Amino acid sequence: MPRIILPSDGRYDWLTESKGYLHDVDVELDDGSIVKINFYDPARLAQDVEAELRRGTAGLSWKRLIVVESVTLAAMQSAVDAVAPEFFD
């Protein structure tokens, strides 16, 4: 099963859940490789999408984006466990 490796630089702290996002989270796959995942809660994602579109961007694209109810370790790990293996390609 994939395993989330929390940042050791302090990016994951008690404020993470209230901010509603955490970018470039390392996830170790069964084969030992590491992929980066971006996590958002629905409210923060909507805010960021709206802000980008107001800036006049042609569109948005995020690789390996997972939307969770709340940006907690439990919710992120549960989501990572539930996605199809192809998500990590």
N, C-alpha and C positions, 0 to 999 in steps of 0.2 A: 504494500500500500504506500502511496506517496506520503511524504512526511514534510510538514512545514518546518522550516528553520527560521526562527525569528531573528531579526536584525540584532546584532550585538552593539550597534552604534547608538542605541537609545531611540531609534525611530519608532519602536513599538513600546508605548507606555500607556499610562492611564488616559491620555488624551486621544489616543488612536480611535477608540470607539466613538467619541464625541465628534471627531473630525469627519468620520464617515468614509475614510479611504485609507489604504496603505498600498503603496506602489512598490514594485520590484521585490516582492517577497520570494525568497529562495524556497523551492520545493524540490526535495530529493526524491527521485523516482526509484523504482525497484532495481534498476540496473546501475544505480549510483550516480547517474547524471543529474544535473541541477538545471531547472528551468525557472524563469521569473514569472510571477503571477501578479496581477493587479486586482485588488479587492475594493469594492465600493458598496455602500448601502444605497438603497433606491433613491432616497432624498438627495444625497450628495451627488449621485450620478446625474440626476435630473438637473440640478443646479449647474454642474459643470458643462453638460451638454448645451443647456440654454445659453450659458455665457459664451461658449465657443461659437454657436450659431449666430449670436448677436454680433460677434466680431466679424462676421461675414465669411467664415470658412466654408469651403465647398462641401465639406462633409467630415465625418469623424470616423476613425478606425483605431481600435485598440486590440493588440494581440494579447491573448490569454487574459481576458477580463472576466472576473466572476463577480456577480452581484449577490450579496448576502444580506440577510435581514439586519444584521448588526456586525460590525467589524470587530469580532472577538475571536480569540484563538479557536474556541470550540466551533463557532459558526464557519470559520474559514476552513478548518480541518474537515468538518463534515461535508462542505461543498467540494473540496478537493477529492475526497473519497468517493463522491457521487458522480463526478464527471466521467465521460467516456475516455478511454485511453488515448484516442485520437486527438483530444484537446491538447495534449502535451507535445504533439508533433510540431 
